[in-house]
Amino acid sequence: MNKKQIRRRIFRRLAALAAVIGVLALPIDWSRLGKQAALVAAGLRQPARAAGLLEQQLSPGTDSPTAPTQPTPPIEFAPPGDTTGVDIPVAAPAVTLPPMTRIPPPGEKGDGGRVAEKKMDTGDRHKYGIATINRSGTAVDIAAALGRELALSFEKTDAPQVLILHTHTTEGYMTYDAGYYNADDRNRTQDHTRNVCAVGEAVRLTLAAYGIVAIHDTTVHDSPVYSGAYNRSAATAQSYLEQHPTIRVVLDLHRDAVMQGDTDIVKPTASVAGKKAAQMMLITGVVSTDALPHPHWQDNLTFSTHLQQALDAVSPDLMRPLNTVASRYNQHLSPGWVLVEVGSEGNTVEEAVYAGQILARTLADLLD
């Protein structure tokens, strides 16, 4: 690293720290968040079944109330660890987390099933330098995508450059970590402190700490009817893209669902700088047809391969293989669109939020 690069990194971190101090002084008011957005990668546990899963219906219902307890402390980045290849700031904007629900005493078992914490397969990186799984039914040239120069970059501007939304907004996380779950735990909720919107807000605040303005839309697109969520989220995204032509990147944040047997659920977890983070997975559509044109698939693929590479540099355990699929997932609307699966229903909100902070920090560094 030359002197110019060192000076630039020091300046960037000092600027980020100043921004963090300013952001931390502001409380998060979830009631003032914009509309809710929900973009789910249906079938990311089994991408080949995505079309069928999109047609499933959600059972409407209210969330089960939980007894109030002591609030969870604000989330912060852990200090950089030996395995990190990208500088992680010591502090990031705090995100308000929900109160922890009741955890039965030791020896008492949850009546839902076990929650198995495991590092899911991070794939083979020998061929391309990043791990990929091609489920598109067509050949995908990963080497060419990695070899192309990334056309996206952030500018110094007060205009929004990132849109964060959620096709499947109600996808929720656990609020306790006990190795099991209870039957009345809901894995879908409109409480934005417990679903993927908490991750989206962590991304927005972290980007703000680096001077990057992001819009976080929290419109619920998947409830009370699951079918048609992508059509509804496409309309939401299109509206923002028309209003704000400065938007360069669109992040559709989801969470996966991974079962182990009939009742046990898996929470994909990695240790990053000594702290638990939900493992993530990027999904990119790479097929364009006359019926479903996808003019941006090559740009999206270039973006997702470079982002996967940058996240791998943060921690070799953080990312599951990049999935290339035959579905568009609304990515035809923007050349900078990526769908991100952040953990599963077994991960805690805190683990998912930490992953979102890492995602935002890496994105800011990649497109600086």
C-alpha positions, 0 to 999 in steps of 0.5 A, a space after each residue: 500500500 503506497 503513501 497516497 492510499 494510506 492517507 486516503 484510508 486514514 481520511 476516509 476512516 476519520 470522516 466516517 467516525 465523524 459521521 458516526 458520531 452525528 448519526 449516533 446522536 439521532 434516535 431511530 424512529 421506526 414509525 417515520 420510516 418510509 413505505 415498506 418494501 418486500 423483495 423475497 428470493 422465494 426458494 433460495 433454499 431451493 432456487 429451482 422451486 422459486 416459481 412454485 413457492 412464489 404462489 404460496 399464500 401467507 396465513 394472515 394473523 397478528 403477531 404474538 405479544 411478548 413480555 417487555 424486558 431489558 432492551 438489547 444494547 446497541 449493535 456495534 462493529 467489533 474491532 478488526 480481527 486477524 482474518 479480516 481483509 477489509 478494515 471494519 470500523 470500530 463503531 457503526 450507527 446503533 440500530 434499535 433492537 426488539 426486547 428479548 423474549 422469554 427464554 426458558 430456564 436451562 433444561 427446559 426444551 422449546 416445543 417447536 424444535 431445535 435451532 442448529 447453528 452451523 457454518 453452511 458450505 461456502 463453496 469451491 473458490 479454486 476455479 474463479 476465486 469466488 464460489 458460485 452455484 449455477 441454477 440458471 440452466 445456461 452457461 455463465 461466464 463468471 471469469 468474464 464477469 470478474 474481469 469486467 471493470 465495475 461501472 458503478 461508483 458512488 459520487 460525492 452528493 447529497 442525492 440518494 444513491 442506494 435504494 433498499 427494499 424488501 419484496 418479502 418484508 415480513 420475513 422475521 428473525 429470532 429474538 433469542 438464542 437458546 438452541 431451540 424455538 417455540 411453536 408459537 414463535 412467528 417467522 413472519 412479522 410486520 414488526 420492523 424491529 424483528 424482520 428484514 427491515 431491521 437489516 435494511 435500516 442497519 444498511 442505511 445508517 451505516 452507509 450514511 456514516 460514510 456519506 452515502 445517502 440511501 432510501 430505505 423503503 419498508 412497504 409490506 409487499 407479501 402480506 396478507 397475500 404472498 402471491 404477487 409480491 414481486 409485482 408489487 415491489 417492482 412498482 415500488 422500485 420503479 417509482 423511486 428510480 423514476 423520482 431519483 435518477 441518481 440511484 446507482 444500487 438497489 438492494 433487495 434484502 431477504 432472509 432464507 429458510 433452511 430446515 434440517 429434518 421436519 422440525 429443526 431449523 438451521 441458522 447459517 452463522 459466521 464469526 467475523 472479527 470475533 462476533 457472530 454474523 448471519 451468513 449471506 448469499 447473493 442471487 443474480 438472474 442471468 437469463 433474458 428471453 423475449 417474454 421476460 427481457 432482462 437487459 441488465 443481467 450482465 451488469 448485475 452479474 458483474 456487480 454481484 461477482 465483484 461484491 461477492 469477492 469483496 465480501 469474501 475478503 472481509 471473512 472467508 466464512 461470511 458468504 455462501 456461494 453466489 447463486 445464478 438463476 433463470 428468474 429476474 427477481 426485478 433485477 431487469 429494472 436496474 443495472 446495479 440490482 442485487 438480491 441478498 439473503 441475510 441469514 435464515 429464520 433461525 438467526 437472531 436479529 442481532 446477527 442479521 443486523 451485524 451482517 447488514 452493517 458489514 454488507 454496507 461497509 463493504 459496498 461503500 468501500 467497493 464503490 468509493 
